Amino acid sequence: MAIEIYRDAWGIPHLRADSPAELARAQGRVTALDRAWQLEVERHRAQGTSAAFLGPEALPWDRFARRARLADTARRCFESLRRQDPETAAWVRAYVDGVNEGLPEATAPEFGRTGLAPGRWEPWTPFAVWLGTHILFAGFPAKLWRDHLAARLGPDAVALFATDGPGTSGSNGWLVSGERTVTGQAVIAGDPHRFIEDPGVYQQIHLACPEFDVVGLAVPGVPGIAHFGHTGTVAWAITNAMADYQDLYRERLRRTGADVEALGPDGVWRRAARHTETIAVAGEEPVEVEVIETERGPVVIGGPEGLDGGVPEPDGPPAALSLRYPPRVTGDLGFEALLPLLRARRVADIDRAFDRWAEPVNVVQAADTEGGLLHRVAGRVPVRAEANRLRPVPAWQPGHEWRGWHETPRAGLSDGVAVMANQRGPAAPLGVEFAPPHRAHRIAALLGRKRRWSAADMPALHMDTHLGSAAALLEYLSALEDLSPEAAALRDRLLRWDRRMDAGSTDAAAYAALRGAVVRHLAAHPVFAALATPPAYPEVFLPWLAPLPRIGFALEHLLTAPDLYGIDRPAAVRAALEEVAAGPPAPAWGDTHRLAPWRALPDPSYEAPGLSGDHDCVLCTSAVPGLTDLAARGPAARYVWDLARREDSRWVVPFGACGVPGSPHHRDQLPLWLGGDLVPVVTDWAQLTKETDV
C-alpha cells in the first residue's frame, strides 16, 4: 500500500500507510501542506529566531528561548531517545522527513508578506516545538509574582492571590462510566483551554496502518496523538494537573576574565557554561544575548551585573535567576509514550504508556470497551524542599537540590463519574495553585441531574454558562443601602440575574462591567500601589507581574477574605456600582466579549465574533476582569469520545483543519464552535474522499 491521504467533508486528513514510520511521514507531509506557516513559526519560536521575520515584538520571546536553551534541550532529548528507543527516534525522524517533503510544495501567503522561505526541519525539531509550546505550562513565572507580592505586602498576601492566574492553561474533562450511560459503554468528553491561536493548536487527524487505527487531536509539529485519542477499543484525554515541576534559583555570579562563576551550596565558586548568541531582528540591528548555565540550569533573568544594572542581592530583586526544568536535567521529553499510545488496545496499555510521560504534567482519564477505567496523574515532578515550590530559592544554600521524582497519584470515580477542571484533585500534593472549583463543581452537578447519559448529550455541558464565582460580589450588592436610584435599580437587576454569561445577555454585560470597575477600584487603592512597579525582569515575564489581572482573577478571594489590609470593600463595591449605573447602558455581553486569537501576523479581514462564557464558566472563555472583555483563551478544541461506537464520537476546533487563508477549511468550523455543535468523527474510509497517493 502506498501512503494514502483522504479528506472528510471538513478537510480533516485521514491517512493510511503500511507501517508506523510511513504513516509518520504521511502525517508530517500533510501537516506541512495544511499548516506550513504555523510549523515554521513554531520552529523559529522554539529556536529563538522568530524576530528575524516577525520583528522587534518577537524579540522578548526569542531572548527567553535562547537563554532557556530550548533548542539545545531538544537536541539532547532526541539524542537520548535515539540511544534508548531507536524505533521511536526513527519514527520521529520519518515525521520530520514528511515535513521536509511537504514544505517546499506548501502555499501560504504569510511567507510572501514576511519574506520568509520555509526552512529545513531537523530530527530534534518536534522536541523543540513541544518544549516551546509547553515550557510555561507549569507557570514558573508565578514564583516571581509570589516573591514580588511577599516583598511588598508580606507573605500572607500570597494566599490571598492564590488562584489560576493569567498565564496558565487548563481544561475541562469528564469520564462517565458505562454504568451511567445509555449504551453501557463509557463516554469521555471535555475541552482543553489554551490561548486560542489561528491556525489552531490542535489538529484533527486519523492515522491508520496495520498496527493501529486512531483518531485524535495532534499537536502540529509533533508526530502521533499525545493528548486526546480514540483507537476504537480505548480512548483517553488529559487536563492540566496544575503541578509545580520547575524551579527558579537565585544565583550569585561573578566574572573571572572571560568566564562566569556561580556560587554553589557548598560555598565553592564553580565555572558556569557561557557563550554569546546573536538574534537577528527584522528592521533593526541584531541583538547579542549572553547565555549562561549554572549547575542548577540556564540563567533566564539577570546576570553577573544584575537586572539591567539593578540592585544586587540581598537587598533588592535577585541579581540572576536560573531555571531548572526536568527535560534539561534528564534529557527526556516523554516521547517514548507516543507510539505505545497509538498501539493501545485497553486501559492497561494507556496506563503503561503514560508511565513514560514527562511533561507537561497532566491528569489522564481513559476507558476501554471491556469496562476498564483510568484516572491518574502522569508526568515528572521533582522531590524537593517546600520552599522551592513557592518562590525562587538561593542556589548558594544547601537543601534546595532535587532528590528524585514523586510517584504520580491515582484516583477513582465517584458514582461512576470523574471530573477534572484543574481544581485540587489527585494532583493536589504536586501543585501550589489550582483553578477555583466552580467549573468542576458545575460539571459534577450537571452530570448528577440524570442517571443515564449519551455522547449526544455532552455538547450541552461544554456550553454551560453559569458563573459560580459571581456569588461573592453579588453578596456585597445585597447589603448595600442608600444608593442613587440608578444604582439601586442596577443592584436589584443584578440580584435577579440568572448568573449566566450568555452572549446575548445585557445582565451578564452589566455584571462584567461592575466586576471590572470593582477590580480597578481595588487596584487603585494605596495598599496595592507598591505592586504597580515590578522588578526589572525581562518583558516575557511581565504578564505574571501585572497587578490588575491578578486582582481580577483573585477577586473572589479578595472579597471573601476576613480582612483585606483594612480596605473598605463595601465602599469600593458601592463606588463601582454608582460608576457603572451612571454610565451608558451595558450592551449585550457578546458585544464586548469577543474572540481575540493570537496570530503571528495581524489579519485585517478578521471580524471577532461575540462569545458566551467567562473564566469560571464551564464554557471557559477568559476575559481579564478590569482590563478587557476580549477573550484570548478558551476551548482550543472540544471532543466527545464514545466507547460504544467510535463513529458516534464528535470533535470541533475553533477555526478549521487548514491553516491556509482562503482555504474552504480555514474557518469552516468556527460557526459550529461558537454554537456548541461538533463535527462527526468519520472512520469509514468509503465515506472519505481520496486526495492522493504518495
C-alpha positions, 0 to 999 in steps of 0.5 A: 500500500502506498501512503494514502491521504483522504479528506472528510467533508471538513478537510480533516486528513485521514491517512493510511500507510503500511507501517508506523514510520510511513504513516509518520511521514504521511502525517508530517507531509500533510501537516506541512501542506495544511499548516506550513506557516504555523510549523515554521513559526513554531520552529523559529519560536522554539529556536529563538529566531522568530524576530528575524521575520516577525520583528522587534515584538518577537524579540522578548520571546526569542531572548527567553528561548535562547537563554532557556536553551530550548533548542539545545534541550531538544537536541539532547532529548532526541539524542537520548531517545535515539540511544534508548528507543531507536524505533521511536527516534526513527519514527520521529525522524520519518515525521520530520522527513514528511515535513521536509517533503511537504514544505517546499510544495506548501502555499501560504501567503504569510511567507510572501508578506514576511519574506520568509522561505520555509526552512529545513526541519531537523530530527530534534525539531518536534522536541523543540516545538513541544518544549516551546509550546509547553515550557510555561505550562507549569507557570514558573513565572508565578514564583516571581509574582509570589516573591514580588507580592511577599516583598511588598505586602508580606507573605500572607498576601500570597494566599490571598492571590492564590488562584489560576492566574493569567498565564496558565492553561487548563481544561475541562474533562469528564469520564462517565462510566458505562454504568451511567450511560445509555449504551453501557459503554463509557463516554469521555468528553471535555475541552482543553483551554489554551490561548486560542491561536489561528491556525489552531493548536490542535489538529484533527487527524486519523492515522491508520496502518496495520498496527493501529487505527486512531483518531485524535487531536495532534499537536502540529509539529509533533508526530502521533496523538499525545493528548486526546485519542480514540483507537476504537477499543480505548480512548483517553484525554488529559487536563492540566494537573496544575503541578509545580515541576520547575524551579527558579534559583537565585544565583550569585555570579561573578566574572573571572576574565572571560568566564562566569562563576556561580556560587554553589551550596557548598560555598565553592565558586564553580565555572558556569557554561557561557557563550554569546548568541546573536538574534537577528531582528527584522528592521533593526540591528541584531541583538547579542544575548549572553547565555549562561548555565549554572549547575542548577540550569540556564540563567533566564533573568539577570546576570553577573551585573544584575537586572539591567544594572539593578540592585544586587542581592540581598537587598533588592530583586535577585541579581540572576535567576536560573531555571531548572526544568526536568527535560534539561536535567534528564534529557527526556521529553516523554516521547517514548509514550507516543507510539505505545499510545497509538498501539493501545488496545485497553486501559492497561496499555494507556496506563503503561504508556503514560508511565513514560510521560514527562511533561507537561504534567497532566491528569489522564482519564481513559476507558476501554470497551471491556469496562476498564477505567483510568484516572491518574496523574502522569508526568515528572515532578521533582522531590524537593524542599517546600520552599522551592515550590513557592518562590525562587530559592538561593542556589548558594544554600544547601537543601534546595537540590532535587532528590528524585521524582514523586510517584504520580497519584491515582484516583477513582470515580465517584458514582461512576463519574470523574471530573477534572477542571484543574481544581485540587484533585489527585494532583493536589500534593504536586501543585501550589495553585489550582483553578477555583472549583466552580467549573468542576463543581458545575460539571459534577452537578450537571452530570448528577441531574440524570442517571443515564447519559449519551455522547449526544448529550455532552455538547450541552455541558461544554456550553454551560454558562453559569458563573459560580464565582459571581456569588461573592460580589453579588453578596456585597450588592445585597447589603448595600443601602442608600444608593442613587436610584440608578444604582439601586435599580442596577443592584436589584437587576443584578440580584435577579440575574440568572448568573449566566454569561450568555452572549446575548445577555445585557445582565451578564454585560452589566455584571462584567462591567461592575466586576471590572470597575470593582477590580480597578477600584481595588487596584487603585487603592494605596495598599496595592500601589507598591505592586504597580512597579515590578522588578526589572525582569525581562518583558516575557515575564511581565504578564505574571507581574501585572497587578490588575489581572491578578486582582481580577482573577483573585477577586473572589478571594479578595472579597471573601477574605476576613480582612483585606489590609483594612480596605473598605470593600463595601465602599469600593463595591458601592463606588463601582456600582454608582460608576457603572449605573451612571454610565451608558447602558451595558450592551449585550455581553457578546458585544464586548466579549469577543474572540481575540486569537493570537496570530503571528501576523495581524489579519485585517479581514478578521471580524471577532465574533461575540462569545458566551462564557467567562473564566469560571464558566464551564464554557471557559472563555477568559476575559481579564476582569478590569482590563478587557472583555476580549477573550484570548483563551478558551476551548482550543478544541472540544471532543466527545469520545464514545466507547460504544461506537467510535463513529458516534464520537464528535470533535470541533476546533475553533477555526478549521483543519487548514491553516491556509487563508482562503482555504474552504477549511480555514474557518469552516468550523468556527460557526459550529464552535461558537454554537456548541455543535461538533463535527462527526468523527468519520472512520469509514474510509468509503465515506472519505474522499481520496486526495492522493497517493504518495 
